[in-house]
Structure formats: structure tokens, C-alpha cells
Amino acid sequence: MLYDIRQTTSYSYAVPVRATKQVLRMSPVDRKGHQHVIAHVLDVTPRPSEIERGRDFFGNGIAWMAIDAAHDRLDIATRSRIDVTVTPLPEALGTPGVEAIRAAALASQDLGPASPVHGLFASRSVPLEVDIADWVATSCADDRPVLAAAMEVMTRIHEDFAYQPGATCVTTLPAEAFAARSGVCQDFAHVMIAGLRGLGLPARYVSGYLRTVPPAGEERLAGADATHAWVEVWCGEEAGWIGLDPTNAIPAGEDHVILAIGRDYADVSPVDGVVVSSGSQILAVGVDVVPVERPQADAPAS
């Protein structure tokens, strides 16, 4: 699938901001076996006094910026064209068993960004919780193929938890969402990660975009799409990291576009930094994920 993706993020401040320094994680990058970024543009208003682009430890696109002029509104707009080509899933029953994955992850001496060790331990937004681990454990017998076990956990979250916008916020911990059996995609991802890590299975957080399809007979509404979150589970050296979406109970596929990968939401927050001001702020986000016709030159040969 070829997509044009547009995101607008606007902050309106009750009191003018004197200065701000921000880290933006809003620039998608190439991900082998999943997506190729053909073009990307980042626009910020007011114009930053300084901006530097690079990548973080996990390979995510980063922009560090500072604005030293007073402003009562901050607008961040991104436009991207991304080609998504998904590698077929391995046969779930053919993946290594849960105990084998646990042992392999613990024995790994790789400290690179794709290493399973980074998905094993408690992190800033995902403490390990015994109750969640016990709940997940009923799907994860030691001899069960790890991908089959993880897919069952994904499906159970989808079936047992209510999708309820406004019930949680970005600082809600997995234990709170688990107790309430409700939340949004971020909460479902955190609960799944907490449960798998509690059993010694590597899991990490993915933020991105999800293409939505309007009901039959209705037009797509501008800005109707949304940012999304899902989970990647490490299924061994051969299969690697496999994306699973507990909000929708589906593997991450051609409708999922990766923005950033980390241990939890704190690693991939799209806007993070310091604002020199006081008073409240209002945040508005709009996203469009629009499939586009592939140029004839890119069409596969028949």
C-alpha cells in the first residue's frame, strides 16, 4: 500500500509561552520488511530558532527544536508518503515455545536496538504487575509456540477490555487499565507488554498510524484517522519482532504505519519537552491516512 499521511498537532496556550524546547518524534523512517519513506516534510509555526534532526537509540526519527520568541499557539504539521509492504507472518504454531524464547532472550548478549533484552524489563510507563502476568500466563504454557500464545493474549484483551476514550490519560499505568478493563490503544498495548514481560517474554511498544475505512456509502472525513499504538513480540532469532494489535485483535499489517518504537509510550511520545509559561493548554490532533494510486512506473510487472 502507498499512503499519503498528514498530521496536524496544535497547542493553544492560555498564557503566552516565553520559550520552549521540544523533542519531536513525528518523522517516520524506513523499517526493513515493513515500510519505505519516500518523502517527509515537517513544518513548525512559529519558526524554531534552532532545530536539529537525527535518530534516537531505537532508530526513530527525532527533531530537537527550540523556540525563543513568545507565542500563544504552536502548530506542528507533517506530511509523508510511505510505501508499506508487509512480510508474511510466520506460521504461529511453528515458532519456538514460550520457555525457549524466555531462555534465548535471557541468554542474549546483543545490546543493539533490535535486541530482545530491551523488551524484558520494567520501564518508565510499564511496571511489572503480578496480577497482569498471572492473567496472561493462562495463555502462555511453557511448551506453547510463542506467537500462538501472544496472539491469544491479544485476542483476550480485545474481547475483555472496553475501548473507552477519555477513561484514561497518557500517564495511566497498566494496573489501572487492567483493573478497569477499559482504556484506549495505548493502555491495551501497555497491559499486553506488562503481562508478557512479567513472564520473561520480550515485548515492546509501537506508535504509528492506522488506516481507517468509512462505513459503506459514507465518505471519508478529513482528519478522521488517528494515531495508534500496538505491540511487537520477539519470537526468536529467525522470526524476530512480530507486530500484534490488541485494540483490533489483528497482526500489524499493511494498514499499520510505524512512527516510532520503544519500550513504552514514554520512549515514543510524539512531543516532549519544556515550556516556559503558566496556565492551561488545549491540544488538537488531526490525522489523515490516504491510500494513493501507485505510479505506473512503480507498478509490479505482470
N, C-alpha and C positions, 0 to 999 in steps of 0.2 A: 504494500500500500504506500502511496505517495501522499503526504499531508502538507497542507499549509496550516501553520499553527500561529495564532495570535493571542497574546495575553496582555491585559492591562491591569496594573496594580496601582491604586491611588490611595494616598493618605491625606486626609483633611484634618488640620490641626486647629483646636480651639484657640490656642495661643501661638503666635508666630515662633517658629523654630530658629534659633540663632545660628546653629551649626549642627551638622550631623556627619557621622562616619558609619558606613554600612558595608556589609558583605552581602553580595547578591549571588545566589545560586539559581540562576534563571537562564543559563546558557547550556542547552543540550550539547552533548558530544557524541562522537562515534562510539558505538558499542558493538564489538565483534559478535557476529551471529544474530544481531537484532536490528541495528539501525545505522544509517549513514546520514550525517547532517550535510545537506547540500548548501544551505545558506542560513545565516543567522544575523539578526540586527538587534541591538539593544539601544533604546533611546531613554534618556532620563531628563526630566524637567523639574526644577531648574537645572541648568547645565552644571555638572560637577566641576569643582575647582581642580580636582585631580581624580584620575581613575586608572587602575592597573588591572590587567586581565591575566589569568593564569589557571592553574588546576590545583585542586587540593590532593591530599594523600590518596583518596579513593578514585582520583581521575575525573572528578566533577569539574565542570566549567565554573570559574569563580571570577567575579569582578569586585575589587576593593575600591570604594569611592568615598570622597569627602565633598561636602558642600559647605562653604563658609559664608554664604550670603543668607540673610534672613528670608524665610519663606513660610507660607501658611498652607502649602499644598505640595505634595511630592507625587509625581506621576512617573511610573516605570512601564515602558511598553516594549514588548519583544515580538519579533516576527521570525519564523523559522520555516524552512522547507526541509522535510525529513523523509527519507526513504526507509520504510520498515519492512524487513524481510526476516521472518522468524524461522529459526532452526526447529525442525520437528522434535517433539518431545520424545525422550527415550521411553521404552516400554516400562511402565511403572513397576510391574512385577519382576522386571529384570534388573532393577537397581539393587545395590548392596543392602544388606539388612541393617536395621537400626543399630545394633551393637557393633557391627563392623564399621559403620560411619562414625559412631562415637569414638571408637578406638583409633581410627585413622586421623580424625580431627585432633585428638589429644596428642598423637604422635607427630603431627606435622611440625616441621622446623622452618617452614616458609613464613616469612613475616611481610611479604608483599601485599599489595592492596586486595588481591583476589584470594588471599589465604583464608581457610576456614576458621583460623584462630580468632579473627576479629569478630566473628559471629557467635562465639561461645559463651562470653561472659556478660555479666550485668553491665549496663551502660547508663548514661545520664537519664534517659527517659524510660528505660526498661529495667527496673529492678527485678530480680528473680523472686517469684512468688510460689510458695509450696502449693497453694490451692489450685493455681492455674496449671502447674506442672502435673499435679495428680489428675486433673480433668483431661489433659492432653494425653497422659500416659495410657489411658484405656484404648487409644488408637495405635499405640506405638510399642507393641511387643518386641522384644529383642531380636527375634528372628524374622520380623516382618520387613519386606522391602521398604526402604526409607521413603521413596516417592509415593508409594501407595499409602503409607501411614500419614504422610504430610497432606496428601490430597483429602484424606478422610477428616483430618483436623480442620482443613479449610472449609469443607462442606458442613461440618458441625457448627462452626462459627456462623456461617451464613444462615443455617436453619435455626439456631438457638438464640441469636442476637438480633435485636430490632435496630434497623437503621433509623436513627433519630437525630437529625441535625439540631443543634442547639442544646442537646443534652450534656455535651462535654465541651471542653476547650483544648487548646494546644498543650496545656500543662496537665491535663488529666492523666493520671497514672493507670497502667494496665489493670491493677487490682480494683480500681473504682469502676472502670468499664465492665470488667468481668463480673463484679458483684451486681451491677445494674442490668447486665445482659443487654446493653444498648450503647450506642455511640455512632461514630462515623468511620470512614475508611481508615483514618489514622489509628483509631482505637482498636479496630479489628486486627490491623497489622501488628500493633504493639502486643496485643493479647496472644496472638499466634507466635510471635517471636519469643515472648516471655516463657510460654509453655514449652516450646521446642528447646530453647536454651536450658531450661530447668531440667531437661532430660539429657543434656550433653550433646544436643544436635545443633549444628551451626545454622543460624538464620540471620538475615539482615533486612534492612528497610529500603524500599524503593519509592521515590516520589516521581510523579510524572503526569501524563495526561491520558485520559480515556475518551476515545471517540464514542459519542452517543448517537443513537438513531431515533428520530422523532416517531411518534405513533403513526400508523398508516393513515394517509390522507392529510397529514399536517406538515407544514413547512418547518424547516429548522429555524429556530430563533437565534438571532445574533447573541453571542455571549452565553448560550445555554449550556455549553460544555463546562467542564470543571477540572481542576487539578485533582489528582487521585493518588492513592498510596496502596502498595501491595507488598508482598514478602518474597524474598528469594531464599531457598533452602539448598544447602550444599549436599549433593547426592553422590559425592565421591570424585576421584580424580578424573574419571572418564566422562561422567555426565556433567560435572561442575555445578554451577549455581542454576537452579530452576525457579522461574517466577510463578507464584501462585497468588491469586486474588481472592481473599476470603470474603470481601464485600459482595462479590458476584458468583463465587464458587466456580471459578474457571481458571485454567492456567493463563498466565500472561501471554497474549498473542499479538496479532497484527493490529489490534485496536488499542494496544498499550504502547505509549511512547515514553521512554525513560528520560527523566530530567536529572536526577541525582540518586546516588546510592550511598548508604552509610549504615551505622549500627542502629540508629533510631532517628526519629524526627529531628532531634537536636543537631544531628550531623548534616541535615539536608534542608533546614529551614530556608525558604526562598529569600527572605530579607531578615538580616540580623545585624544589630549594631547599637550605636549610642546616639540619642537625640538630646540636644541641649535645649530644654524647654520645660514647660509645666502645662497641666491641663490635659484634657482628653483628646482622643483622635478617633477618626472614623476610617475604616478600611473598606475598600470596594475592589472586588476582583472580577474580571470578565475573561472568559476563555472561549476560543473557537478552534475546533479541530476539524478541518475541512478536507475531505478527500479530493484530490485533483487528478485529472486525466494525465496519465503518464505521457510525456513527449514521445512522438513516434520513434525518435532515434533510440529511446531507452526501452522500447517495447521488445519483449523477448522474441527471438526468431521462432518461426513456426516450423 
